[in-house]
Amino acid sequence: MDFQEEEHITMLRDMIRKFVAKEVTSEMVAAWDEADQIPREMLVRIGELGLCGLTFGEEHGGFGRDIVAMTVAIEELAKPM
């Protein structure tokens, strides 16, 4: 069995890591956690990256990625926590 990460997953992981490093701090995440919500502006930015429709089919405006891609996205977005 080949357990090597596919190139599109590596690219997705790298893109999210760069986004989080540039735009998200642990203090921001703590404030969001305290308020029990993420600001709309951040959700818009996440959407602009294509992460909101990651697993939706292309025919529905998404990217048609699999659960592995979604798991990687969630994992990387949760790291500042």
FILO-48477 format. One record per atom (N, C-alpha, C): residue number from 0; residue in three letters; atom name; x, y, z. Coordinates in Angstrom, 3 decimals. Example, Ala and Ser with C-alpha at 12.3 -4.5 7.8 and 13.67 -1.06 7.14 Angstrom:
<rs>
@pos->0; code->ALA; site->N; X->13.190; Y->-5.690; Z->7.800
@pos->0; code->ALA; site->CA; X->12.300; Y->-4.500; Z->7.800
@pos->0; code->ALA; site->C; X->13.200; Y->-3.300; Z->7.800
@pos->1; code->SER; site->N; X->12.850; Y->-2.250; Z->7.080
@pos->1; code->SER; site->CA; X->13.670; Y->-1.060; Z->7.140
@pos->1; code->SER; site->C; X->12.900; Y->0.030; Z->7.870
</rs>
This chain:
<rs>
@pos->0; code->MET; site->N; X->0.830; Y->-1.192; Z->0.000
@pos->0; code->MET; site->CA; X->0.000; Y->0.000; Z->0.000
@pos->0; code->MET; site->C; X->0.868; Y->1.248; Z->0.000
@pos->1; code->ASP; site->N; X->0.425; Y->2.246; Z->-0.731
@pos->1; code->ASP; site->CA; X->1.140; Y->3.517; Z->-0.806
@pos->1; code->ASP; site->C; X->0.409; Y->4.556; Z->0.053
@pos->2; code->PHE; site->N; X->1.051; Y->5.002; Z->1.119
@pos->2; code->PHE; site->CA; X->0.432; Y->5.965; Z->2.025
@pos->2; code->PHE; site->C; X->0.968; Y->7.378; Z->1.812
@pos->3; code->GLN; site->N; X->1.638; Y->7.586; Z->0.701
@pos->3; code->GLN; site->CA; X->2.173; Y->8.911; Z->0.407
@pos->3; code->GLN; site->C; X->1.026; Y->9.871; Z->0.097
@pos->4; code->GLU; site->N; X->1.134; Y->11.083; Z->0.627
@pos->4; code->GLU; site->CA; X->0.096; Y->12.090; Z->0.435
@pos->4; code->GLU; site->C; X->0.033; Y->12.515; Z->-1.033
@pos->5; code->GLU; site->N; X->-1.172; Y->12.607; Z->-1.580
@pos->5; code->GLU; site->CA; X->-1.336; Y->13.040; Z->-2.965
@pos->5; code->GLU; site->C; X->-0.954; Y->14.513; Z->-3.096
@pos->6; code->GLU; site->N; X->-0.516; Y->14.890; Z->-4.277
@pos->6; code->GLU; site->CA; X->-0.014; Y->16.253; Z->-4.497
@pos->6; code->GLU; site->C; X->-1.069; Y->17.316; Z->-4.194
@pos->7; code->HIS; site->N; X->-2.334; Y->17.078; Z->-4.570
@pos->7; code->HIS; site->CA; X->-3.348; Y->18.108; Z->-4.313
@pos->7; code->HIS; site->C; X->-3.598; Y->18.281; Z->-2.814
@pos->8; code->ILE; site->N; X->-3.394; Y->17.236; Z->-2.026
@pos->8; code->ILE; site->CA; X->-3.537; Y->17.333; Z->-0.571
@pos->8; code->ILE; site->C; X->-2.374; Y->18.132; Z->0.010
@pos->9; code->THR; site->N; X->-1.176; Y->17.871; Z->-0.468
@pos->9; code->THR; site->CA; X->0.000; Y->18.628; Z->-0.014
@pos->9; code->THR; site->C; X->-0.159; Y->20.107; Z->-0.357
@pos->10; code->MET; site->N; X->-0.644; Y->20.404; Z->-1.544
@pos->10; code->MET; site->CA; X->-0.854; Y->21.798; Z->-1.952
@pos->10; code->MET; site->C; X->-1.920; Y->22.464; Z->-1.080
@pos->11; code->LEU; site->N; X->-2.992; Y->21.752; Z->-0.799
@pos->11; code->LEU; site->CA; X->-4.054; Y->22.267; Z->0.060
@pos->11; code->LEU; site->C; X->-3.502; Y->22.557; Z->1.454
@pos->12; code->ARG; site->N; X->-2.775; Y->21.607; Z->2.009
@pos->12; code->ARG; site->CA; X->-2.181; Y->21.759; Z->3.339
@pos->12; code->ARG; site->C; X->-1.271; Y->22.995; Z->3.387
@pos->13; code->ASP; site->N; X->-0.422; Y->23.145; Z->2.392
@pos->13; code->ASP; site->CA; X->0.499; Y->24.283; Z->2.337
@pos->13; code->ASP; site->C; X->-0.256; Y->25.609; Z->2.234
@pos->14; code->MET; site->N; X->-1.288; Y->25.651; Z->1.405
@pos->14; code->MET; site->CA; X->-2.075; Y->26.874; Z->1.237
@pos->14; code->MET; site->C; X->-2.720; Y->27.293; Z->2.559
@pos->15; code->ILE; site->N; X->-3.300; Y->26.334; Z->3.263
@pos->15; code->ILE; site->CA; X->-3.968; Y->26.649; Z->4.528
@pos->15; code->ILE; site->C; X->-2.951; Y->27.052; Z->5.583
@pos->16; code->ARG; site->N; X->-1.821; Y->26.383; Z->5.632
@pos->16; code->ARG; site->CA; X->-0.779; Y->26.756; Z->6.596
@pos->16; code->ARG; site->C; X->-0.321; Y->28.191; Z->6.385
@pos->17; code->LYS; site->N; X->-0.127; Y->28.573; Z->5.136
@pos->17; code->LYS; site->CA; X->0.290; Y->29.954; Z->4.838
@pos->17; code->LYS; site->C; X->-0.793; Y->30.941; Z->5.255
@pos->18; code->PHE; site->N; X->-2.038; Y->30.623; Z->4.966
@pos->18; code->PHE; site->CA; X->-3.157; Y->31.482; Z->5.338
@pos->18; code->PHE; site->C; X->-3.216; Y->31.657; Z->6.849
@pos->19; code->VAL; site->N; X->-3.151; Y->30.553; Z->7.574
@pos->19; code->VAL; site->CA; X->-3.242; Y->30.606; Z->9.040
@pos->19; code->VAL; site->C; X->-2.057; Y->31.380; Z->9.620
@pos->20; code->ALA; site->N; X->-0.865; Y->31.133; Z->9.116
@pos->20; code->ALA; site->CA; X->0.316; Y->31.832; Z->9.626
@pos->20; code->ALA; site->C; X->0.217; Y->33.339; Z->9.405
@pos->21; code->LYS; site->N; X->-0.374; Y->33.727; Z->8.299
@pos->21; code->LYS; site->CA; X->-0.462; Y->35.146; Z->7.948
@pos->21; code->LYS; site->C; X->-1.647; Y->35.846; Z->8.619
@pos->22; code->GLU; site->N; X->-2.773; Y->35.151; Z->8.784
@pos->22; code->GLU; site->CA; X->-4.006; Y->35.843; Z->9.159
@pos->22; code->GLU; site->C; X->-4.663; Y->35.419; Z->10.466
@pos->23; code->VAL; site->N; X->-4.147; Y->34.383; Z->11.129
@pos->23; code->VAL; site->CA; X->-4.817; Y->33.882; Z->12.336
@pos->23; code->VAL; site->C; X->-3.799; Y->33.795; Z->13.478
@pos->24; code->THR; site->N; X->-4.181; Y->34.325; Z->14.634
@pos->24; code->THR; site->CA; X->-3.342; Y->34.204; Z->15.823
@pos->24; code->THR; site->C; X->-4.087; Y->33.387; Z->16.875
@pos->25; code->SER; site->N; X->-3.349; Y->32.867; Z->17.829
@pos->25; code->SER; site->CA; X->-3.990; Y->32.106; Z->18.896
@pos->25; code->SER; site->C; X->-4.890; Y->33.010; Z->19.735
@pos->26; code->GLU; site->N; X->-4.541; Y->34.298; Z->19.830
@pos->26; code->GLU; site->CA; X->-5.384; Y->35.250; Z->20.550
@pos->26; code->GLU; site->C; X->-6.732; Y->35.442; Z->19.841
@pos->27; code->MET; site->N; X->-6.691; Y->35.501; Z->18.527
@pos->27; code->MET; site->CA; X->-7.928; Y->35.624; Z->17.751
@pos->27; code->MET; site->C; X->-8.811; Y->34.403; Z->17.982
@pos->28; code->VAL; site->N; X->-8.196; Y->33.241; Z->17.935
@pos->28; code->VAL; site->CA; X->-8.950; Y->32.000; Z->18.114
@pos->28; code->VAL; site->C; X->-9.556; Y->31.940; Z->19.514
@pos->29; code->ALA; site->N; X->-8.800; Y->32.380; Z->20.518
@pos->29; code->ALA; site->CA; X->-9.322; Y->32.397; Z->21.890
@pos->29; code->ALA; site->C; X->-10.537; Y->33.317; Z->21.994
@pos->30; code->ALA; site->N; X->-10.462; Y->34.477; Z->21.340
@pos->30; code->ALA; site->CA; X->-11.596; Y->35.409; Z->21.348
@pos->30; code->ALA; site->C; X->-12.803; Y->34.804; Z->20.636
@pos->31; code->TRP; site->N; X->-12.575; Y->34.120; Z->19.543
@pos->31; code->TRP; site->CA; X->-13.676; Y->33.484; Z->18.808
@pos->31; code->TRP; site->C; X->-14.297; Y->32.386; Z->19.655
@pos->32; code->ASP; site->N; X->-13.434; Y->31.646; Z->20.347
@pos->32; code->ASP; site->CA; X->-13.926; Y->30.569; Z->21.200
@pos->32; code->ASP; site->C; X->-14.768; Y->31.139; Z->22.340
@pos->33; code->GLU; site->N; X->-14.296; Y->32.224; Z->22.929
@pos->33; code->GLU; site->CA; X->-15.032; Y->32.875; Z->24.019
@pos->33; code->GLU; site->C; X->-16.387; Y->33.389; Z->23.529
@pos->34; code->ALA; site->N; X->-16.405; Y->33.974; Z->22.340
@pos->34; code->ALA; site->CA; X->-17.648; Y->34.506; Z->21.774
@pos->34; code->ALA; site->C; X->-18.516; Y->33.406; Z->21.165
@pos->35; code->ASP; site->N; X->-17.942; Y->32.235; Z->21.006
@pos->35; code->ASP; site->CA; X->-18.625; Y->31.097; Z->20.405
@pos->35; code->ASP; site->C; X->-19.061; Y->31.372; Z->18.966
@pos->36; code->GLN; site->N; X->-18.227; Y->32.133; Z->18.263
@pos->36; code->GLN; site->CA; X->-18.481; Y->32.386; Z->16.836
@pos->36; code->GLN; site->C; X->-17.219; Y->32.907; Z->16.158
@pos->37; code->ILE; site->N; X->-17.166; Y->32.686; Z->14.880
@pos->37; code->ILE; site->CA; X->-16.075; Y->33.196; Z->14.049
@pos->37; code->ILE; site->C; X->-16.620; Y->34.410; Z->13.311
@pos->38; code->PRO; site->N; X->-15.865; Y->35.511; Z->13.283
@pos->38; code->PRO; site->CA; X->-16.364; Y->36.702; Z->12.584
@pos->38; code->PRO; site->C; X->-16.658; Y->36.426; Z->11.106
@pos->39; code->ARG; site->N; X->-17.674; Y->37.077; Z->10.625
@pos->39; code->ARG; site->CA; X->-18.094; Y->36.918; Z->9.230
@pos->39; code->ARG; site->C; X->-16.947; Y->37.174; Z->8.261
@pos->40; code->GLU; site->N; X->-16.131; Y->38.182; Z->8.552
@pos->40; code->GLU; site->CA; X->-15.008; Y->38.520; Z->7.656
@pos->40; code->GLU; site->C; X->-14.061; Y->37.329; Z->7.496
@pos->41; code->MET; site->N; X->-13.832; Y->36.598; Z->8.583
@pos->41; code->MET; site->CA; X->-12.942; Y->35.437; Z->8.496
@pos->41; code->MET; site->C; X->-13.607; Y->34.311; Z->7.717
@pos->42; code->LEU; site->N; X->-14.887; Y->34.124; Z->7.915
@pos->42; code->LEU; site->CA; X->-15.597; Y->33.102; Z->7.133
@pos->42; code->LEU; site->C; X->-15.576; Y->33.438; Z->5.647
@pos->43; code->VAL; site->N; X->-15.677; Y->34.721; Z->5.328
@pos->43; code->VAL; site->CA; X->-15.589; Y->35.145; Z->3.926
@pos->43; code->VAL; site->C; X->-14.212; Y->34.804; Z->3.369
@pos->44; code->ARG; site->N; X->-13.149; Y->35.082; Z->4.144
@pos->44; code->ARG; site->CA; X->-11.783; Y->34.772; Z->3.690
@pos->44; code->ARG; site->C; X->-11.604; Y->33.254; Z->3.485
@pos->45; code->ILE; site->N; X->-12.141; Y->32.482; Z->4.417
@pos->45; code->ILE; site->CA; X->-12.057; Y->31.028; Z->4.295
@pos->45; code->ILE; site->C; X->-12.810; Y->30.569; Z->3.043
@pos->46; code->GLY; site->N; X->-13.946; Y->31.185; Z->2.788
@pos->46; code->GLY; site->CA; X->-14.714; Y->30.881; Z->1.580
@pos->46; code->GLY; site->C; X->-13.961; Y->31.265; Z->0.317
@pos->47; code->GLU; site->N; X->-13.258; Y->32.392; Z->0.358
@pos->47; code->GLU; site->CA; X->-12.475; Y->32.831; Z->-0.807
@pos->47; code->GLU; site->C; X->-11.368; Y->31.835; Z->-1.146
@pos->48; code->LEU; site->N; X->-10.904; Y->31.124; Z->-0.141
@pos->48; code->LEU; site->CA; X->-9.894; Y->30.084; Z->-0.381
@pos->48; code->LEU; site->C; X->-10.506; Y->28.815; Z->-0.974
@pos->49; code->GLY; site->N; X->-11.829; Y->28.758; Z->-0.973
@pos->49; code->GLY; site->CA; X->-12.511; Y->27.594; Z->-1.524
@pos->49; code->GLY; site->C; X->-12.758; Y->26.491; Z->-0.516
@pos->50; code->LEU; site->N; X->-12.587; Y->26.802; Z->0.764
@pos->50; code->LEU; site->CA; X->-12.699; Y->25.759; Z->1.775
@pos->50; code->LEU; site->C; X->-14.132; Y->25.465; Z->2.179
@pos->51; code->CYS; site->N; X->-15.034; Y->26.388; Z->1.956
@pos->51; code->CYS; site->CA; X->-16.429; Y->26.156; Z->2.355
@pos->51; code->CYS; site->C; X->-17.130; Y->25.148; Z->1.442
@pos->52; code->GLY; site->N; X->-16.749; Y->25.075; Z->0.202
@pos->52; code->GLY; site->CA; X->-17.369; Y->24.140; Z->-0.731
@pos->52; code->GLY; site->C; X->-16.435; Y->23.029; Z->-1.153
@pos->53; code->LEU; site->N; X->-15.514; Y->22.711; Z->-0.295
@pos->53; code->LEU; site->CA; X->-14.459; Y->21.767; Z->-0.643
@pos->53; code->LEU; site->C; X->-14.982; Y->20.404; Z->-1.107
@pos->54; code->THR; site->N; X->-15.973; Y->19.870; Z->-0.422
@pos->54; code->THR; site->CA; X->-16.449; Y->18.524; Z->-0.769
@pos->54; code->THR; site->C; X->-17.700; Y->18.514; Z->-1.637
@pos->55; code->PHE; site->N; X->-18.219; Y->19.691; Z->-1.960
@pos->55; code->PHE; site->CA; X->-19.374; Y->19.745; Z->-2.872
@pos->55; code->PHE; site->C; X->-18.898; Y->19.492; Z->-4.291
@pos->56; code->GLY; site->N; X->-19.721; Y->18.840; Z->-5.077
@pos->56; code->GLY; site->CA; X->-19.376; Y->18.567; Z->-6.461
@pos->56; code->GLY; site->C; X->-19.213; Y->19.847; Z->-7.264
@pos->57; code->GLU; site->N; X->-18.407; Y->19.781; Z->-8.281
@pos->57; code->GLU; site->CA; X->-18.166; Y->20.948; Z->-9.131
@pos->57; code->GLU; site->C; X->-19.456; Y->21.439; Z->-9.772
@pos->58; code->GLU; site->N; X->-20.389; Y->20.525; Z->-10.042
@pos->58; code->GLU; site->CA; X->-21.660; Y->20.911; Z->-10.647
@pos->58; code->GLU; site->C; X->-22.511; Y->21.756; Z->-9.696
@pos->59; code->HIS; site->N; X->-22.122; Y->21.768; Z->-8.404
@pos->59; code->HIS; site->CA; X->-22.838; Y->22.567; Z->-7.403
@pos->59; code->HIS; site->C; X->-21.998; Y->23.748; Z->-6.923
@pos->60; code->GLY; site->N; X->-20.934; Y->24.067; Z->-7.651
@pos->60; code->GLY; site->CA; X->-20.096; Y->25.211; Z->-7.309
@pos->60; code->GLY; site->C; X->-18.963; Y->24.903; Z->-6.347
@pos->61; code->GLY; site->N; X->-18.747; Y->23.631; Z->-6.042
@pos->61; code->GLY; site->CA; X->-17.682; Y->23.245; Z->-5.130
@pos->61; code->GLY; site->C; X->-16.448; Y->22.764; Z->-5.866
@pos->62; code->PHE; site->N; X->-15.596; Y->22.071; Z->-5.129
@pos->62; code->PHE; site->CA; X->-14.342; Y->21.593; Z->-5.707
@pos->62; code->PHE; site->C; X->-14.298; Y->20.083; Z->-5.882
@pos->63; code->GLY; site->N; X->-15.306; Y->19.382; Z->-5.380
@pos->63; code->GLY; site->CA; X->-15.385; Y->17.942; Z->-5.580
@pos->63; code->GLY; site->C; X->-14.282; Y->17.142; Z->-4.918
@pos->64; code->ARG; site->N; X->-13.729; Y->17.653; Z->-3.820
@pos->64; code->ARG; site->CA; X->-12.673; Y->16.933; Z->-3.115
@pos->64; code->ARG; site->C; X->-13.275; Y->15.904; Z->-2.168
@pos->65; code->ASP; site->N; X->-12.428; Y->15.039; Z->-1.670
@pos->65; code->ASP; site->CA; X->-12.887; Y->13.947; Z->-0.818
@pos->65; code->ASP; site->C; X->-12.768; Y->14.285; Z->0.666
@pos->66; code->ILE; site->N; X->-13.118; Y->13.326; Z->1.489
@pos->66; code->ILE; site->CA; X->-13.105; Y->13.524; Z->2.935
@pos->66; code->ILE; site->C; X->-11.683; Y->13.728; Z->3.451
@pos->67; code->VAL; site->N; X->-10.702; Y->13.197; Z->2.773
@pos->67; code->VAL; site->CA; X->-9.312; Y->13.407; Z->3.177
@pos->67; code->VAL; site->C; X->-8.967; Y->14.886; Z->3.074
@pos->68; code->ALA; site->N; X->-9.376; Y->15.526; Z->1.980
@pos->68; code->ALA; site->CA; X->-9.125; Y->16.956; Z->1.811
@pos->68; code->ALA; site->C; X->-9.835; Y->17.757; Z->2.894
@pos->69; code->MET; site->N; X->-11.063; Y->17.400; Z->3.199
@pos->69; code->MET; site->CA; X->-11.804; Y->18.108; Z->4.246
@pos->69; code->MET; site->C; X->-11.135; Y->17.927; Z->5.603
@pos->70; code->THR; site->N; X->-10.660; Y->16.717; Z->5.877
@pos->70; code->THR; site->CA; X->-9.987; Y->16.443; Z->7.151
@pos->70; code->THR; site->C; X->-8.709; Y->17.263; Z->7.271
@pos->71; code->VAL; site->N; X->-7.954; Y->17.342; Z->6.199
@pos->71; code->VAL; site->CA; X->-6.727; Y->18.146; Z->6.192
@pos->71; code->VAL; site->C; X->-7.066; Y->19.618; Z->6.432
@pos->72; code->ALA; site->N; X->-8.110; Y->20.114; Z->5.792
@pos->72; code->ALA; site->CA; X->-8.513; Y->21.510; Z->5.976
@pos->72; code->ALA; site->C; X->-8.881; Y->21.777; Z->7.432
@pos->73; code->ILE; site->N; X->-9.675; Y->20.923; Z->8.009
@pos->73; code->ILE; site->CA; X->-10.085; Y->21.100; Z->9.411
@pos->73; code->ILE; site->C; X->-8.872; Y->21.024; Z->10.327
@pos->74; code->GLU; site->N; X->-8.014; Y->20.074; Z->10.079
@pos->74; code->GLU; site->CA; X->-6.809; Y->19.899; Z->10.903
@pos->74; code->GLU; site->C; X->-5.934; Y->21.154; Z->10.868
@pos->75; code->GLU; site->N; X->-5.706; Y->21.690; Z->9.685
@pos->75; code->GLU; site->CA; X->-4.829; Y->22.857; Z->9.554
@pos->75; code->GLU; site->C; X->-5.475; Y->24.120; Z->10.122
@pos->76; code->LEU; site->N; X->-6.784; Y->24.270; Z->9.930
@pos->76; code->LEU; site->CA; X->-7.468; Y->25.447; Z->10.472
@pos->76; code->LEU; site->C; X->-7.557; Y->25.400; Z->12.001
@pos->77; code->ALA; site->N; X->-7.496; Y->24.207; Z->12.579
@pos->77; code->ALA; site->CA; X->-7.612; Y->24.067; Z->14.018
@pos->77; code->ALA; site->C; X->-6.267; Y->24.206; Z->14.745
@pos->78; code->LYS; site->N; X->-5.176; Y->24.213; Z->14.054
@pos->78; code->LYS; site->CA; X->-3.860; Y->24.239; Z->14.699
@pos->78; code->LYS; site->C; X->-3.627; Y->25.426; Z->15.635
@pos->79; code->PRO; site->N; X->-4.103; Y->26.622; Z->15.317
@pos->79; code->PRO; site->CA; X->-3.840; Y->27.737; Z->16.248
@pos->79; code->PRO; site->C; X->-4.573; Y->27.599; Z->17.583
@pos->80; code->MET; site->N; X->-5.465; Y->26.657; Z->17.701
@pos->80; code->MET; site->CA; X->-6.260; Y->26.523; Z->18.923
@pos->80; code->MET; site->C; X->-5.434; Y->26.060; Z->20.069
</rs>
